[in-house]
Amino acid sequence: MFKLMSIKLGIAPIAWSNDDMPELGGDTPIEQCLEEASLAGFTGIELGGKFPRNPGKIKFLLQKYKLSLPGGWYGSLLHERSIKDEWSTMQGHIQLLQHVNASVFVFADVSGSIQKDINSPLSKRPQLENHEWPEYCKKISDISSRLNDVGLPMSYHEHMGTFIQTEKDVDRFINETNDNTYLLYDTGHLLFAQADYQAILKKYISRINHVHCKDIRKNVLENSLAKDLSFRESFLGGTFTVPGDGCIDYLPLLSTLHENNYNDWLVIEAEQDPKKANPFEYAKIGFKYLTGIMNEVGYKI
């Protein structure tokens, strides 16, 4: 008989309002997002662009809708900046996350990223030269240790259109950074990058401290890859969706997490056009599917 273990289930606000494309849900008030996330059953929500930047106001809104905030995206330029300059730039985000008792610091390097450029195919994404890797990973390790010291462990987001995208990138990144550097495990981005996401989970489970549950519509992904579309064209075309509406089987993934005593956050994230995919309805689809799997493997919220 399996052991019953608690886990936290949250959602990202990007389905309601897209930070990179304000025309997608830009008129949706943050209160609607929070209310519908709570009504759908979630206990947490990640930070998004629609949130006020005043920590006190954020805390008030979270308490009103009975939600926690596990973390929030930070777009770094560490490849281009010094450690000193990056750390200085991070302070406002750090203080905000500390004030709302966040669990992790979601870190991505967007130096040269093409994720927002609708005219840049994913084949043109930036890549680190072989000689750049040691110094870059050394900088990451330094920032990771600093974040660990202030109680906000780094959760590095491998992401389409950036330096760390493929399975090969993830392997080298994990192997050349220190043990304070953790990975944000994102099923959708890894599948999009044609990585063996199940193998990555098993291999690096001890270095994973945050999970994004993003699903993929297989036929849309295949079209995107065949035509070498941009990241933005791909998600506007409907590549991403919530768990239970795509091709990813979460049973073996959640089984692996449970077997390895993972009890941190699972966060549903699926950037879609809210006019085509009603955020509240899709939130409920994802919640129902994932909680069913969670019950099956021995998790409870």
C-alpha positions as CSV (number, residue, x, y, z in Angstrom):
1,M,0.0,0.0,0.0
2,F,1.3,3.5,-0.9
3,K,2.0,6.1,1.7
4,L,-0.2,9.2,1.8
5,M,1.8,12.4,1.3
6,S,0.8,16.0,1.1
7,I,1.6,18.2,-1.9
8,K,0.7,21.7,-2.9
9,L,-1.3,22.4,-6.1
10,G,-1.1,25.9,-7.7
11,I,-1.7,27.6,-11.0
12,A,0.0,30.4,-13.0
13,P,-2.0,33.5,-13.9
14,I,-0.7,33.5,-17.5
15,A,-3.9,31.7,-18.7
16,W,-5.9,34.8,-17.6
17,S,-3.4,37.5,-18.6
18,N,-0.2,37.1,-20.7
19,D,2.7,39.3,-19.5
20,D,4.5,39.2,-22.8
21,M,1.3,39.9,-24.9
22,P,-1.0,42.3,-23.0
23,E,-3.6,42.0,-25.7
24,L,-4.2,38.5,-24.4
25,G,-6.3,39.0,-21.3
26,G,-4.9,42.5,-20.7
27,D,-8.4,43.7,-19.6
28,T,-8.8,40.9,-17.1
29,P,-8.6,42.2,-13.5
30,I,-6.3,40.4,-11.1
31,E,-9.2,39.9,-8.8
32,Q,-11.0,37.7,-11.4
33,C,-7.9,35.6,-11.8
34,L,-7.4,35.0,-8.1
35,E,-11.1,34.4,-7.5
36,E,-11.4,31.8,-10.3
37,A,-8.1,30.1,-9.3
38,S,-9.5,29.7,-5.8
39,L,-12.9,28.5,-7.0
40,A,-11.3,25.9,-9.2
41,G,-9.7,24.4,-6.1
42,F,-6.1,25.7,-6.2
43,T,-4.3,26.7,-3.0
44,G,-1.6,28.7,-4.7
45,I,-0.8,31.1,-7.6
46,E,2.4,32.3,-9.0
47,L,3.3,36.0,-9.4
48,G,2.3,37.6,-12.6
49,G,2.5,41.0,-14.3
50,K,-1.1,42.0,-13.2
51,F,-0.2,41.8,-9.5
52,P,0.4,45.1,-7.8
53,R,4.1,45.5,-7.0
54,N,3.3,46.5,-3.4
55,P,4.0,43.5,-1.2
56,G,1.3,44.6,1.3
57,K,-1.3,44.8,-1.4
58,I,-0.3,41.4,-2.7
59,K,-0.5,39.8,0.7
60,F,-4.0,41.3,1.2
61,L,-5.2,39.9,-2.1
62,L,-3.7,36.4,-1.4
63,Q,-5.4,36.3,2.0
64,K,-8.7,37.5,0.6
65,Y,-8.8,34.6,-1.9
66,K,-7.1,32.1,0.5
67,L,-4.1,31.5,-1.8
68,S,-0.3,31.2,-1.3
69,L,2.3,32.5,-3.6
70,P,5.0,29.8,-4.3
71,G,7.2,32.1,-6.4
72,G,7.4,34.2,-9.5
73,W,9.3,34.5,-12.8
74,Y,12.5,36.7,-12.9
75,G,14.0,37.3,-16.3
76,S,17.8,37.6,-15.7
77,L,20.5,39.0,-18.0
78,L,23.3,37.2,-16.1
79,H,25.0,36.1,-19.3
80,E,25.6,39.8,-20.1
81,R,25.9,41.2,-16.6
82,S,28.3,40.8,-13.7
83,I,27.3,38.9,-10.6
84,K,27.3,42.1,-8.7
85,D,25.0,43.9,-11.1
86,E,22.6,41.0,-11.4
87,W,22.4,40.6,-7.6
88,S,21.7,44.3,-7.2
89,T,18.9,44.2,-9.9
90,M,17.3,41.2,-8.2
91,Q,16.8,42.8,-4.8
92,G,13.3,44.2,-5.4
93,H,12.0,40.9,-6.5
94,I,13.7,39.1,-3.6
95,Q,12.2,41.5,-1.1
96,L,8.7,41.1,-2.6
97,L,8.9,37.3,-2.5
98,Q,10.2,37.3,1.0
99,H,7.4,39.5,2.2
100,V,4.8,37.1,0.9
101,N,6.6,34.0,2.2
102,A,7.4,32.5,-1.3
103,S,9.1,29.1,-1.5
104,V,11.4,29.6,-4.5
105,F,13.0,32.2,-6.8
106,V,12.0,31.3,-10.4
107,F,15.1,32.3,-12.4
108,A,15.5,32.3,-16.2
109,D,18.2,33.9,-18.3
110,V,16.6,35.9,-21.1
111,S,19.9,37.2,-22.5
112,G,19.3,37.2,-26.3
113,S,16.1,35.2,-25.9
114,I,13.8,35.0,-28.9
115,Q,10.7,33.8,-26.9
116,K,8.9,37.1,-27.5
117,D,9.9,37.6,-31.1
118,I,7.2,36.4,-33.5
119,N,9.6,36.6,-36.4
120,S,12.4,34.5,-35.0
121,P,12.1,30.7,-35.5
122,L,13.2,28.6,-32.6
123,S,16.1,27.3,-34.6
124,K,17.7,30.7,-34.1
125,R,17.6,30.6,-30.3
126,P,20.8,31.7,-28.5
127,Q,23.3,29.1,-27.5
128,L,26.3,29.1,-25.2
129,E,29.6,28.5,-26.9
130,N,31.6,25.6,-25.4
131,H,34.1,27.9,-23.8
132,E,31.4,30.0,-22.2
133,W,29.8,27.2,-20.1
134,P,32.3,27.0,-17.2
135,E,32.2,30.8,-16.4
136,Y,28.4,31.0,-16.9
137,C,27.7,28.0,-14.6
138,K,30.1,29.6,-12.0
139,K,28.0,32.8,-12.1
140,I,24.8,30.8,-11.7
141,S,26.3,28.9,-8.8
142,D,27.3,32.1,-7.1
143,I,23.7,33.6,-7.5
144,S,22.2,30.3,-6.3
145,S,24.3,30.3,-3.1
146,R,23.3,33.9,-2.4
147,L,19.6,33.0,-2.9
148,N,19.9,30.0,-0.7
149,D,21.4,32.2,2.0
150,V,18.3,34.5,2.0
151,G,15.9,31.6,2.1
152,L,14.7,31.7,-1.6
153,P,16.3,28.7,-3.4
154,M,16.8,29.2,-7.1
155,S,14.6,27.3,-9.4
156,Y,16.1,27.6,-12.8
157,H,13.5,27.5,-15.6
158,E,14.7,25.7,-18.7
159,H,12.7,27.5,-21.4
160,M,12.2,27.5,-25.2
161,G,14.0,30.3,-27.0
162,T,16.8,30.6,-24.3
163,F,20.2,29.3,-23.5
164,I,18.9,26.4,-21.4
165,Q,16.4,24.6,-23.6
166,T,17.4,21.1,-24.6
167,E,18.1,17.9,-22.7
168,K,21.8,18.4,-23.5
169,D,21.7,21.9,-22.1
170,V,20.0,20.6,-18.9
171,D,22.6,17.8,-18.5
172,R,25.5,20.2,-18.8
173,F,23.8,22.9,-16.6
174,I,23.1,20.5,-13.8
175,N,26.6,18.9,-14.0
176,E,28.5,22.2,-13.9
177,T,26.5,24.1,-11.3
178,N,26.6,23.6,-7.5
179,D,24.2,21.7,-5.3
180,N,22.4,25.0,-4.4
181,T,21.2,25.3,-8.0
182,Y,17.8,23.7,-8.5
183,L,15.8,23.1,-11.6
184,L,12.3,24.1,-12.3
185,Y,10.9,21.0,-14.0
186,D,8.6,22.1,-16.8
187,T,7.0,19.2,-18.7
188,G,5.7,21.3,-21.6
189,H,9.0,23.1,-22.4
190,L,11.0,19.8,-22.1
191,L,8.6,18.0,-24.5
192,F,8.7,21.0,-26.9
193,A,12.5,20.8,-26.9
194,Q,12.1,17.0,-27.7
195,A,13.7,16.0,-24.5
196,D,13.1,12.8,-22.7
197,Y,11.3,14.5,-19.8
198,Q,10.7,11.3,-17.9
199,A,14.4,10.4,-17.9
200,I,15.3,14.0,-16.8
201,L,12.9,13.8,-13.9
202,K,14.3,10.5,-12.7
203,K,17.9,11.6,-13.2
204,Y,17.7,14.9,-11.5
205,I,14.9,14.5,-9.0
206,S,17.2,15.5,-6.1
207,R,17.9,18.9,-7.9
208,I,14.2,19.7,-8.7
209,N,12.4,22.0,-6.3
210,H,9.5,23.3,-8.4
211,V,7.3,21.7,-11.0
212,H,5.3,23.3,-13.9
213,C,2.6,21.0,-15.2
214,K,2.2,22.2,-18.8
215,D,0.7,19.9,-21.4
216,I,1.1,19.8,-25.2
217,R,-1.3,19.4,-28.1
218,K,0.8,16.9,-30.1
219,N,-0.6,17.8,-33.6
220,V,0.1,21.5,-33.0
221,L,3.6,20.8,-31.7
222,E,4.4,18.7,-34.7
223,N,3.3,21.4,-37.0
224,S,5.4,24.0,-35.1
225,L,8.5,21.9,-35.3
226,A,8.0,21.0,-38.9
227,K,7.6,24.6,-39.9
228,D,10.2,25.9,-37.5
229,L,7.8,28.5,-36.1
230,S,8.6,31.1,-33.5
231,F,7.8,30.4,-29.8
232,R,5.1,33.0,-29.9
233,E,3.5,31.6,-33.1
234,S,3.5,28.2,-31.5
235,F,1.6,29.1,-28.4
236,L,-0.8,31.4,-30.3
237,G,-1.5,28.3,-32.4
238,G,-2.4,26.3,-29.3
239,T,0.7,24.3,-28.6
240,F,0.2,24.5,-24.9
241,T,-2.8,23.4,-22.8
242,V,-3.5,22.2,-19.3
243,P,-2.9,18.6,-18.0
244,G,-5.7,16.3,-19.1
245,D,-6.2,18.1,-22.4
246,G,-2.9,17.2,-24.1
247,C,-0.6,14.2,-24.8
248,I,1.4,14.0,-21.6
249,D,0.7,11.1,-19.3
250,Y,1.2,12.5,-15.7
251,L,0.8,9.2,-13.9
252,P,4.4,8.0,-14.3
253,L,5.7,11.6,-13.5
254,L,3.7,12.0,-10.3
255,S,4.6,8.4,-9.4
256,T,8.3,9.3,-9.6
257,L,7.8,12.5,-7.6
258,H,5.9,10.5,-4.9
259,E,8.4,7.7,-4.8
260,N,11.1,10.3,-4.2
261,N,9.2,12.2,-1.5
262,Y,8.6,15.4,-3.5
263,N,6.1,17.4,-1.5
264,D,6.6,21.0,-2.8
265,W,4.5,22.8,-5.5
266,L,2.9,21.5,-8.6
267,V,1.8,24.5,-10.7
268,I,-0.4,24.2,-13.7
269,E,0.8,26.6,-16.4
270,A,-0.6,26.9,-19.9
271,E,-0.3,30.1,-21.9
272,Q,-3.3,30.3,-24.3
273,D,-5.5,32.9,-25.8
274,P,-8.2,33.4,-23.1
275,K,-10.7,34.2,-25.9
276,K,-10.2,30.7,-27.3
277,A,-9.6,28.8,-24.1
278,N,-11.6,30.1,-21.2
279,P,-9.1,30.2,-18.2
280,F,-11.6,29.2,-15.6
281,E,-12.9,26.2,-17.5
282,Y,-9.4,25.0,-18.4
283,A,-8.2,25.6,-14.8
284,K,-11.0,23.2,-13.7
285,I,-10.0,20.6,-16.4
286,G,-6.4,20.7,-15.2
287,F,-7.4,20.5,-11.5
288,K,-9.7,17.6,-12.0
289,Y,-7.2,15.6,-14.0
290,L,-4.2,16.2,-11.8
291,T,-6.1,15.6,-8.5
292,G,-7.3,12.3,-10.0
293,I,-3.7,11.2,-10.7
294,M,-2.5,12.5,-7.3
295,N,-5.1,10.4,-5.5
296,E,-4.0,7.4,-7.5
297,V,-0.3,7.7,-6.6
298,G,-0.8,8.7,-2.9
299,Y,-0.9,12.4,-2.8
300,K,-3.4,14.7,-1.1
301,I,-3.7,18.5,-1.2
